[in-house]
């Protein structure tokens, strides 16, 4: 096999890993949300707890498995951060984001399939307003920040750090911490516990990307090794 074929195969593996990882992430977010709502008998706090624990646990598993293949971004905001740090080239970054968004939508469809729901739905859950936008900015800023900091101080702890952070951010942020444009887009196709009204998606994504850019600048400066 020639060098060109090897490079193409490596890129294909990376894109499949990003697609599959984001697929499993959204299947978990939406599927656990549906299951939690069904079992919680109207107790929203209990449903959110089940949703948060499942999502955090799955993130630990997915990042552990796929990090050696693609870096386990599963998040266009994270990919943008790495592109700004020049650890991924723009063309591959764009391909990553397409794989993430596609994988996320397919993951939502898989969750709906498992629970005998229409594969694509129009979400009606309203998530808008300054408090929600601030929650998304803070959640995304923190997520990108801990990834950068962990990679520079204790790289093997990234899966656990991200899983724990997202589990906590479900509870301390007003938006329940989407912190991911691919997740936000995909959840716009689910009229479930985890859904978001499609017209509220752009504002969330704006906050997420803005936070990712600022967090990249700040944490790269904060964690810079001067010696």
N, C-alpha and C positions, 0 to 999 in steps of 0.2 A: 504494500500500500504506500503510495507516494505521500510526500509531506503535505501537499494540498488536501488530499483526502483525509489525512489524519486531523488537520486543522478543522475541516468541515465536520468531521465526526465529533470532535471535541465541542464545537459550537452547538451541534445538534443535541448533545447530551446536556449541555448547560441549559438550553431552551426548554428541553423536556423536563428537566429538574425544576425550573421556574414555573412551568405550566402545572406540573403535577403537585408541587408544593402548595401553590396558590389554590389549586383545585381542592386539595384536602383541607386547607385552611378555611375556605368558604363553606365547604360541606359541613365542617365542624361548627362554624359560627352559626349558620342558619339551621342546620339539623339539630344542634343542641338547644338552640333557642326554641324551636318548635316543640321538641321533647320536654324541655323545662316548663314551657307554658302549659302544656297538656297535663303534666304531673303536679304542677304547683297549685292547681285549683284556685286560681285568681290571686295568689300571693306573688306580686311582682318582684319583691325583694328576693324571694327564694328562686324564682325563675332566673333573675339576673345572676345570682350566685352560681347556679348550675351552668349557665352560659359562660360565665367568666372562667370558672375552673376548667371546663372542657377546652376552651380556646387557649388558655395559658399552657395547659398540659400538652396539647397538640403542637403548639409552637416549639416547645422544648424538643419534642420528638422530630419534627420536620427539619428544624435547623441543624440538629445533630446529624441527621441522615444526609441532608442535601448540601450542607456547607462545603464539604470537600469537592463537590461537583461544580456547583454554580456560585457558591458564596451564600446561598439561601437568602436572597433578598425578599422575594415574595411581595414586594412593595415598591411601586414606582418612586415614592419619596426617598426610600433607601437607595435605590438605583441612581437617582439624581445626585444624592449625596456622594456616592462613590465616583460618579462621573466628574463631579466638581473636584474631587480629590485626585482625579486622573488615575484611578486604579481600574477603570473600565473605559473602553473607548466609546465614543458617542454612538457609533453604528450598533455595537453590541448592546449598549444601554437601551436604545430604541427597541431592539428586538426583545430584550428582557421585558420591557414594559408592555409590549403587545402580548407576549406569552402570559404575563401576570394577569392582565385584564381579561384575556380570553379564558384562562384557567379559572379565574374567579367566577365568571358568569356560568361556566360549565359546572363548577362546584355547587353553585346555587341550584342549578337545574337538577343535579344529582340529589341534593337534599330534598327538593320537592318530590322527586320520583320516589324516594324511600318512604315518604309520608303520604303518598297518593294524592298529591296536590298538582294543580296545573304547573307545567314546567317553567313557564314565564308568567309573572304576575306584575300588576301595577301596584307598587307600594303606596300606602296611604299614611304611614306614620310620619307625623310632622316633626322635623328636627331643624329648627331655625331660630334666629335671634342672637344677640350679642353674646349671651352666656354660652350657648352651644358652640359658637365660632371660637370663643376664647378657650373652651374646653378642648376643641380640636387642635388649636395652635399649641397649647401646653402639652397635650398628649403626644403630638408629633415631634415637638422640640425635644421632649424628654426621651422619646424612643430613639431618635437619631443620635442624640447625645450619648446615651448609654452604650449604643453599638460602637461609636467611635472610641469612647473611653475604654470600654472592655477590650477592644481589639488592640489597644496600645498598652494595656496594663495586664490583662488576664484573658487572653483570647479564648481559652478553652471554657470560660464561664459564660460566653455570649448566649448559648441556647437557654441556659437557666435564667440569666439576667433578663432576656427579652420576655420569656414566659412569665416570670414573676412580675415584671413591670406592667405588662398588658393586663394580667389578672388584677393587679392593684388599680390600674388606670380605669378599668371598667367601673370602679367604685368611687374614685376620687375626682373624676372629671364629669362635668355636666352632660357631655355628649356620649358617655360610656366608651370613649376612646376608640373611634374607628382608626385614626392615625395611619391611613393607608388609602390612596386613591383607587387602587384596584378593588379593595374591599368595599369602598364607598359606592363605586359604580355598580358592582355586582349586587349589593344589598338593595339597590334601587329597583331590582327585578324580583324582590320578594316581599309580598304583603304579609309578613309574619312578625314575630317578636323582634327580629333583627332588622327589619326593613327601614328604608328611608324614602320619603317622597322624592321622586326624581328631580323635581325642580329645586330641591334643597341640596342636591349633590354638588353643583359647581362651587358654592360658597365653602363647603367642607373641603373640597380639593384645593381651593385657593389657600385656605389656612394651612393645610397640610404641607403643601409645597413651599410656601413662604417660611414656615417653621423649619422645614428640612434644610433650606438654604442658610438660614440664620444659625441654626444649630451646627451645621457643618463648619461655618466660619468660626463660631465661638469655641466649640470643643476642640477643633484643630489647634486653635491658639492656646486654649487652656491646657491641653495635653502635650503640647510641643516639648520635645526633649532638647534642651539648650546645650547639653554636654554630650 
